[in-house]
Amino acid sequence: AFAYPKLKAWGNAVCDYARTIENGLLNWVYMNYADKSQNPLASYGPENVKKLKDAAAKYDPEQVFQKLCPGGFKISKA
């Protein structure tokens, strides 16, 4: 509880600095480094999110991987 707000503030400061550099901040979040407050799947862009949702609907119609697998980022919440 002590470290999280400090790390979050540091991350925001890094992003603020990156915004001051031309092409310094990409609108993309690497999933393995994403924080629970971020949405890395949404950063892939609406067209790619639609492709992921279509594939999930086709190959996982019962949403097993969305509902029964704990943790992680879910396409159903992107």
MOPAC internal coordinates of N, CA, C and O (Angstrom, degrees):
PM7 1SCF
backbone

  N    0.0000 0     0.00 0     0.00 0    0    0    0
  C    1.4525 1     0.00 0     0.00 0    1    0    0
  C    1.5253 1   111.02 1     0.00 0    2    1    0
  O    1.2310 1   120.53 1   150.97 1    3    2    1
  N    1.3181 1   116.59 1   -29.03 1    3    2    1
  C    1.4677 1   120.05 1  -178.95 1    5    3    2
  C    1.5261 1   111.77 1   -75.55 1    6    5    3
  O    1.2310 1   120.44 1   135.21 1    7    6    5
  N    1.3080 1   116.76 1   -44.79 1    7    6    5
  C    1.4683 1   120.74 1  -172.74 1    9    7    6
  C    1.5256 1   113.02 1   -77.81 1   10    9    7
  O    1.2310 1   119.64 1   145.03 1   11   10    9
  N    1.3242 1   118.28 1   -34.97 1   11   10    9
  C    1.4598 1   120.64 1  -173.29 1   13   11   10
  C    1.5290 1   113.09 1   -55.67 1   14   13   11
  O    1.2310 1   118.69 1   129.43 1   15   14   13
  N    1.3314 1   120.10 1   -50.57 1   15   14   13
  C    1.4768 1   118.69 1   179.97 1   17   15   14
  C    1.5340 1   112.45 1   -61.26 1   18   17   15
  O    1.2310 1   120.25 1   144.65 1   19   18   17
  N    1.3264 1   117.13 1   -35.35 1   19   18   17
  C    1.4646 1   120.11 1   179.47 1   21   19   18
  C    1.5220 1   110.90 1   -68.97 1   22   21   19
  O    1.2310 1   120.30 1   138.47 1   23   22   21
  N    1.3175 1   117.04 1   -41.53 1   23   22   21
  C    1.4598 1   120.50 1   177.38 1   25   23   22
  C    1.5216 1   111.47 1   -67.09 1   26   25   23
  O    1.2310 1   120.53 1   141.74 1   27   26   25
  N    1.3041 1   116.60 1   -38.26 1   27   26   25
  C    1.4683 1   121.42 1   177.85 1   29   27   26
  C    1.5292 1   109.83 1   -63.52 1   30   29   27
  O    1.2310 1   120.07 1   136.09 1   31   30   29
  N    1.3209 1   117.48 1   -43.91 1   31   30   29
  C    1.4630 1   121.54 1   178.10 1   33   31   30
  C    1.5249 1   110.79 1   -63.74 1   34   33   31
  O    1.2310 1   120.54 1   138.83 1   35   34   33
  N    1.3384 1   116.58 1   -41.17 1   35   34   33
  C    1.4582 1   120.09 1   178.06 1   37   35   34
  C    1.5294 1   110.49 1   -62.75 1   38   37   35
  O    1.2310 1   120.19 1   135.59 1   39   38   37
  N    1.3306 1   117.24 1   -44.41 1   39   38   37
  C    1.4669 1   121.59 1   177.76 1   41   39   38
  C    1.5143 1   111.86 1   -60.04 1   42   41   39
  O    1.2310 1   120.54 1   138.75 1   43   42   41
  N    1.3297 1   116.57 1   -41.25 1   43   42   41
  C    1.4713 1   120.30 1   177.70 1   45   43   42
  C    1.5198 1   110.71 1   -64.91 1   46   45   43
  O    1.2310 1   120.16 1   141.02 1   47   46   45
  N    1.3300 1   117.30 1   -38.98 1   47   46   45
  C    1.4627 1   121.11 1   178.64 1   49   47   46
  C    1.5260 1   110.72 1   -64.58 1   50   49   47
  O    1.2310 1   120.29 1   140.06 1   51   50   49
  N    1.3238 1   117.06 1   -39.94 1   51   50   49
  C    1.4688 1   120.49 1   177.31 1   53   51   50
  C    1.5260 1   110.14 1   -63.56 1   54   53   51
  O    1.2310 1   120.25 1   136.69 1   55   54   53
  N    1.3137 1   117.14 1   -43.31 1   55   54   53
  C    1.4700 1   120.70 1   178.28 1   57   55   54
  C    1.5239 1   111.15 1   -64.10 1   58   57   55
  O    1.2310 1   120.23 1   138.93 1   59   58   57
  N    1.3258 1   117.17 1   -41.07 1   59   58   57
  C    1.4677 1   120.51 1   177.41 1   61   59   58
  C    1.5208 1   110.74 1   -60.33 1   62   61   59
  O    1.2310 1   120.24 1   136.43 1   63   62   61
  N    1.3217 1   117.15 1   -43.57 1   63   62   61
  C    1.4599 1   120.89 1   178.11 1   65   63   62
  C    1.5314 1   110.91 1   -64.79 1   66   65   63
  O    1.2310 1   120.28 1   137.01 1   67   66   65
  N    1.3333 1   117.08 1   -42.99 1   67   66   65
  C    1.4660 1   121.03 1  -179.61 1   69   67   66
  C    1.5227 1   111.34 1   -61.59 1   70   69   67
  O    1.2310 1   120.23 1   148.25 1   71   70   69
  N    1.3324 1   117.17 1   -31.75 1   71   70   69
  C    1.4707 1   120.33 1   178.40 1   73   71   70
  C    1.5326 1   112.07 1   -65.26 1   74   73   71
  O    1.2310 1   120.37 1   156.67 1   75   74   73
  N    1.3211 1   116.89 1   -23.33 1   75   74   73
  C    1.4715 1   120.28 1  -178.69 1   77   75   74
  C    1.5244 1   112.18 1   -79.98 1   78   77   75
  O    1.2310 1   120.29 1   169.94 1   79   78   77
  N    1.3337 1   117.06 1   -10.06 1   79   78   77
  C    1.4598 1   122.14 1  -178.94 1   81   79   78
  C    1.5243 1   108.50 1  -104.39 1   82   81   79
  O    1.2310 1   120.60 1   -44.83 1   83   82   81
  N    1.3218 1   116.45 1   135.17 1   83   82   81
  C    1.4543 1   119.99 1   178.81 1   85   83   82
  C    1.5286 1   109.41 1   -59.57 1   86   85   83
  O    1.2310 1   120.56 1   -53.73 1   87   86   85
  N    1.3183 1   116.54 1   126.27 1   87   86   85
  C    1.4757 1   123.90 1  -176.16 1   89   87   86
  C    1.5266 1   112.28 1    57.55 1   90   89   87
  O    1.2310 1   120.37 1  -152.64 1   91   90   89
  N    1.3106 1   116.89 1    27.36 1   91   90   89
  C    1.4588 1   120.95 1  -178.03 1   93   91   90
  C    1.5136 1   114.00 1   -83.65 1   94   93   91
  O    1.2310 1   120.20 1   158.28 1   95   94   93
  N    1.3091 1   117.22 1   -21.72 1   95   94   93
  C    1.4649 1   120.02 1  -178.81 1   97   95   94
  C    1.5216 1   109.06 1  -126.76 1   98   97   95
  O    1.2310 1   120.80 1   -67.77 1   99   98   97
  N    1.3037 1   116.07 1   112.23 1   99   98   97
  C    1.4557 1   120.88 1   177.84 1  101   99   98
  C    1.5251 1   109.26 1   -86.54 1  102  101   99
  O    1.2310 1   120.86 1   -33.89 1  103  102  101
  N    1.3054 1   115.97 1   146.11 1  103  102  101
  C    1.4595 1   121.32 1   177.71 1  105  103  102
  C    1.5312 1   108.60 1   -85.50 1  106  105  103
  O    1.2310 1   121.43 1  -117.47 1  107  106  105
  N    1.3198 1   114.87 1    62.53 1  107  106  105
  C    1.4514 1   121.75 1  -176.19 1  109  107  106
  C    1.5154 1   108.34 1  -152.50 1  110  109  107
  O    1.2310 1   120.30 1   -38.95 1  111  110  109
  N    1.3199 1   117.03 1   141.05 1  111  110  109
  C    1.4690 1   121.79 1  -178.70 1  113  111  110
  C    1.5227 1   107.98 1  -123.97 1  114  113  111
  O    1.2310 1   120.42 1   -55.37 1  115  114  113
  N    1.3249 1   116.80 1   124.63 1  115  114  113
  C    1.4616 1   122.19 1   177.28 1  117  115  114
  C    1.5252 1   108.36 1   -72.80 1  118  117  115
  O    1.2310 1   120.59 1   -58.53 1  119  118  117
  N    1.3117 1   116.47 1   121.47 1  119  118  117
  C    1.4595 1   121.23 1  -171.61 1  121  119  118
  C    1.5296 1   113.18 1   -58.54 1  122  121  119
  O    1.2310 1   119.65 1   139.87 1  123  122  121
  N    1.3295 1   118.28 1   -40.13 1  123  122  121
  C    1.4610 1   119.50 1  -177.31 1  125  123  122
  C    1.5183 1   112.77 1   -66.88 1  126  125  123
  O    1.2310 1   119.92 1   157.62 1  127  126  125
  N    1.3262 1   117.77 1   -22.38 1  127  126  125
  C    1.4600 1   121.18 1  -179.71 1  129  127  126
  C    1.5276 1   112.04 1  -105.21 1  130  129  127
  O    1.2310 1   120.18 1  -178.60 1  131  130  129
  N    1.3232 1   117.26 1     1.40 1  131  130  129
  C    1.4537 1   120.90 1  -175.93 1  133  131  130
  C    1.5227 1   111.57 1   -69.95 1  134  133  131
  O    1.2310 1   121.82 1   -34.07 1  135  134  133
  N    1.2994 1   114.13 1   145.93 1  135  134  133
  C    1.4544 1   123.07 1   177.02 1  137  135  134
  C    1.5266 1   108.25 1   -92.49 1  138  137  135
  O    1.2310 1   120.57 1   -21.57 1  139  138  137
  N    1.3175 1   116.51 1   158.43 1  139  138  137
  C    1.4742 1   119.88 1  -178.85 1  141  139  138
  C    1.5241 1   112.63 1   -60.83 1  142  141  139
  O    1.2310 1   120.06 1   159.64 1  143  142  141
  N    1.3279 1   117.50 1   -20.36 1  143  142  141
  C    1.4651 1   120.25 1   179.52 1  145  143  142
  C    1.5243 1   112.26 1   -85.17 1  146  145  143
  O    1.2310 1   119.94 1   173.60 1  147  146  145
  N    1.3295 1   117.72 1    -6.40 1  147  146  145
  C    1.4582 1   121.38 1  -179.01 1  149  147  146
  C    1.5193 1   110.37 1  -100.23 1  150  149  147
  O    1.2310 1   120.82 1   -15.08 1  151  150  149
  N    1.3193 1   116.04 1   164.92 1  151  150  149
  C    1.4560 1   121.60 1   178.48 1  153  151  150
  C    1.5297 1   108.33 1  -126.74 1  154  153  151
  O    1.2310 1   120.17 1   -97.55 1  155  154  153
  N    1.3427 1   117.27 1    82.45 1  155  154  153
  C    1.4584 1   118.99 1  -175.13 1  157  155  154
  C    1.5213 1   113.79 1   -63.59 1  158  157  155
  O    1.2310 1   119.74 1   147.41 1  159  158  157
  N    1.3164 1   118.10 1   -32.59 1  159  158  157
  C    1.4649 1   119.43 1  -179.48 1  161  159  158
  C    1.5239 1   111.18 1   -64.98 1  162  161  159
  O    1.2310 1   119.64 1   141.73 1  163  162  161
  N    1.2976 1   118.30 1   -38.27 1  163  162  161
  C    1.4647 1   121.27 1   179.14 1  165  163  162
  C    1.5265 1   110.72 1   -66.02 1  166  165  163
  O    1.2310 1   120.28 1   153.23 1  167  166  165
  N    1.3360 1   117.07 1   -26.77 1  167  166  165
  C    1.4646 1   119.38 1  -179.36 1  169  167  166
  C    1.5273 1   112.07 1   -72.89 1  170  169  167
  O    1.2310 1   119.89 1   172.20 1  171  170  169
  N    1.3197 1   117.82 1    -7.80 1  171  170  169
  C    1.4665 1   120.78 1   178.03 1  173  171  170
  C    1.5267 1   111.74 1   -76.39 1  174  173  171
  O    1.2310 1   120.28 1   169.41 1  175  174  173
  N    1.3186 1   117.07 1   -10.59 1  175  174  173
  C    1.4616 1   121.58 1   179.50 1  177  175  174
  C    1.5104 1   111.68 1    98.35 1  178  177  175
  O    1.2310 1   120.82 1   -29.85 1  179  178  177
  N    1.3340 1   116.05 1   150.15 1  179  178  177
  C    1.4686 1   120.18 1  -175.10 1  181  179  178
  C    1.5302 1   114.42 1   -61.04 1  182  181  179
  O    1.2310 1   120.11 1   144.34 1  183  182  181
  N    1.3247 1   117.39 1   -35.66 1  183  182  181
  C    1.4708 1   119.93 1  -179.45 1  185  183  182
  C    1.5336 1   111.01 1   -66.10 1  186  185  183
  O    1.2310 1   120.72 1   137.07 1  187  186  185
  N    1.3315 1   116.23 1   -42.93 1  187  186  185
  C    1.4658 1   120.01 1   179.32 1  189  187  186
  C    1.5232 1   111.87 1   -71.23 1  190  189  187
  O    1.2310 1   120.17 1   144.06 1  191  190  189
  N    1.3255 1   117.28 1   -35.94 1  191  190  189
  C    1.4734 1   120.16 1   176.81 1  193  191  190
  C    1.5241 1   109.51 1   -63.09 1  194  193  191
  O    1.2310 1   120.62 1   140.27 1  195  194  193
  N    1.3372 1   116.41 1   -39.73 1  195  194  193
  C    1.4687 1   119.64 1   178.13 1  197  195  194
  C    1.5291 1   110.41 1   -62.71 1  198  197  195
  O    1.2310 1   120.00 1   137.76 1  199  198  197
  N    1.3326 1   117.61 1   -42.24 1  199  198  197
  C    1.4649 1   120.67 1   178.14 1  201  199  198
  C    1.5293 1   110.76 1   -61.63 1  202  201  199
  O    1.2310 1   120.55 1   137.51 1  203  202  201
  N    1.3227 1   116.55 1   -42.49 1  203  202  201
  C    1.4636 1   120.36 1   178.61 1  205  203  202
  C    1.5230 1   111.24 1   -64.07 1  206  205  203
  O    1.2310 1   120.55 1   137.35 1  207  206  205
  N    1.3258 1   116.55 1   -42.65 1  207  206  205
  C    1.4738 1   120.13 1   179.37 1  209  207  206
  C    1.5184 1   111.29 1   -66.36 1  210  209  207
  O    1.2310 1   120.27 1   141.13 1  211  210  209
  N    1.3415 1   117.09 1   -38.87 1  211  210  209
  C    1.4658 1   120.51 1   177.18 1  213  211  210
  C    1.5279 1   110.84 1   -63.42 1  214  213  211
  O    1.2310 1   120.24 1   136.73 1  215  214  213
  N    1.3384 1   117.15 1   -43.27 1  215  214  213
  C    1.4629 1   120.91 1   178.38 1  217  215  214
  C    1.5247 1   110.45 1   -64.40 1  218  217  215
  O    1.2310 1   120.22 1   138.86 1  219  218  217
  N    1.3270 1   117.18 1   -41.14 1  219  218  217
  C    1.4632 1   120.57 1   178.50 1  221  219  218
  C    1.5250 1   110.74 1   -63.11 1  222  221  219
  O    1.2310 1   120.37 1   139.21 1  223  222  221
  N    1.3225 1   116.89 1   -40.79 1  223  222  221
  C    1.4687 1   120.33 1   179.81 1  225  223  222
  C    1.5289 1   110.93 1   -66.22 1  226  225  223
  O    1.2310 1   120.47 1   144.11 1  227  226  225
  N    1.3329 1   116.71 1   -35.89 1  227  226  225
  C    1.4578 1   120.90 1  -178.67 1  229  227  226
  C    1.5335 1   112.03 1   -74.99 1  230  229  227
  O    1.2310 1   120.46 1   133.03 1  231  230  229
  N    1.3213 1   116.73 1   -46.97 1  231  230  229
  C    1.4564 1   120.66 1  -171.94 1  233  231  230
  C    1.5259 1   114.56 1   -97.44 1  234  233  231
  O    1.2310 1   120.29 1   167.51 1  235  234  233
  N    1.3058 1   117.05 1   -12.49 1  235  234  233
  C    1.4650 1   120.87 1   179.35 1  237  235  234
  C    1.5308 1   109.29 1  -139.59 1  238  237  235
  O    1.2310 1   120.24 1  -119.84 1  239  238  237
  N    1.3378 1   117.14 1    60.16 1  239  238  237
  C    1.4684 1   119.96 1  -175.67 1  241  239  238
  C    1.5274 1   113.68 1   -62.89 1  242  241  239
  O    1.2310 1   120.01 1   155.23 1  243  242  241
  N    1.3244 1   117.58 1   -24.77 1  243  242  241
  C    1.4623 1   120.79 1   178.43 1  245  243  242
  C    1.5258 1   111.98 1   -85.64 1  246  245  243
  O    1.2310 1   119.98 1   178.92 1  247  246  245
  N    1.3093 1   117.64 1    -1.08 1  247  246  245
  C    1.4674 1   125.33 1   179.24 1  249  247  246
  C    1.5317 1   112.62 1    56.70 1  250  249  247
  O    1.2310 1   121.25 1  -140.44 1  251  250  249
  N    1.3267 1   115.22 1    39.56 1  251  250  249
  C    1.4611 1   120.24 1   178.64 1  253  251  250
  C    1.5221 1   110.44 1   -58.62 1  254  253  251
  O    1.2310 1   120.52 1   134.40 1  255  254  253
  N    1.3356 1   116.61 1   -45.60 1  255  254  253
  C    1.4550 1   119.90 1  -176.24 1  257  255  254
  C    1.5244 1   112.70 1   -77.18 1  258  257  255
  O    1.2310 1   120.23 1   167.83 1  259  258  257
  N    1.3139 1   117.16 1   -12.17 1  259  258  257
  C    1.4605 1   120.84 1   177.32 1  261  259  258
  C    1.5290 1   111.57 1   -92.16 1  262  261  259
  O    1.2310 1   120.76 1   147.80 1  263  262  261
  N    1.3245 1   116.15 1   -32.20 1  263  262  261
  C    1.4691 1   119.90 1  -173.10 1  265  263  262
  C    1.5278 1   114.12 1  -108.52 1  266  265  263
  O    1.2310 1   120.04 1   144.94 1  267  266  265
  N    1.3320 1   117.53 1   -35.06 1  267  266  265
  C    1.4642 1   119.68 1  -172.40 1  269  267  266
  C    1.5264 1   113.70 1   -97.28 1  270  269  267
  O    1.2310 1   119.94 1   168.15 1  271  270  269
  N    1.3179 1   117.73 1   -11.85 1  271  270  269
  C    1.4727 1   120.71 1   178.63 1  273  271  270
  C    1.5251 1   107.78 1   -99.19 1  274  273  271
  O    1.2310 1   119.98 1   -65.86 1  275  274  273
  N    1.3172 1   117.65 1   114.14 1  275  274  273
  C    1.4691 1   119.69 1  -177.87 1  277  275  274
  C    1.5301 1   112.14 1   -73.39 1  278  277  275
  O    1.2310 1   121.43 1   -25.48 1  279  278  277
  N    1.3069 1   114.87 1   154.52 1  279  278  277
  C    1.4475 1   121.41 1   174.40 1  281  279  278
  C    1.5186 1   114.26 1    74.76 1  282  281  279
  O    1.2310 1   121.30 1    -2.92 1  283  282  281
  N    1.2937 1   115.11 1   177.08 1  283  282  281
  C    1.4534 1   121.04 1   177.26 1  285  283  282
  C    1.5079 1   113.91 1    77.53 1  286  285  283
  O    1.2310 1   121.46 1    -3.01 1  287  286  285
  N    1.3078 1   114.82 1   176.99 1  287  286  285
  C    1.4549 1   122.37 1   178.86 1  289  287  286
  C    1.5230 1   108.32 1   -96.59 1  290  289  287
  O    1.2310 1   120.89 1   -49.67 1  291  290  289
  N    1.3008 1   115.90 1   130.33 1  291  290  289
  C    1.4666 1   121.46 1  -175.34 1  293  291  290
  C    1.5188 1   111.08 1  -107.20 1  294  293  291
  O    1.2310 1   120.79 1   -43.38 1  295  294  293
  N    1.3183 1   116.09 1   136.62 1  295  294  293
  C    1.4638 1   120.60 1   179.35 1  297  295  294
  C    1.5207 1   110.57 1   -63.85 1  298  297  295
  O    1.2310 1   120.14 1   153.10 1  299  298  297
  N    1.3260 1   117.33 1   -26.90 1  299  298  297
  C    1.4658 1   119.95 1   179.26 1  301  299  298
  C    1.5287 1   111.72 1   -67.10 1  302  301  299
  O    1.2310 1   120.14 1   163.63 1  303  302  301
  N    1.3437 1   117.34 1   -16.37 1  303  302  301
  C    1.4599 1   120.71 1   179.78 1  305  303  302
  C    1.5239 1   112.62 1  -107.90 1  306  305  303
  O    1.2310 1   120.61 1  -172.40 1  307  306  305
  N    1.3233 1   116.44 1     7.60 1  307  306  305
  C    1.4794 1   119.64 1  -178.88 1  309  307  306
  C    1.5083 1   110.60 1   -82.33 1  310  309  307
  O    1.2310 1   120.10 1   180.00 1  311  310  309

